Amino acid sequence: MPTSKCVKCGSELIAAGALYGPRRLSFRPEGTKFLTLETGDVMTKVHMCRECGLIEITGDVEKLRRLTADA
């Protein structure tokens, strides 16, 4: 994975991980297709800056496109 820069302090975002509650957190977009073989959850990835603590959350855009595409 290419490193990205922290938008707050400019350091590299190098600590990768996930956000957890009772289970791993995901994004569920509104207006998704009703009949699909996939769940409506879009999994997220998280990176944290080791310098300032900023957390960046990104999601699976390919799955989002499949879920929100016109039927």
Order of alpha helices (4+ residues) and beta strands (2+ residues): beta-beta-beta-beta-beta-alpha
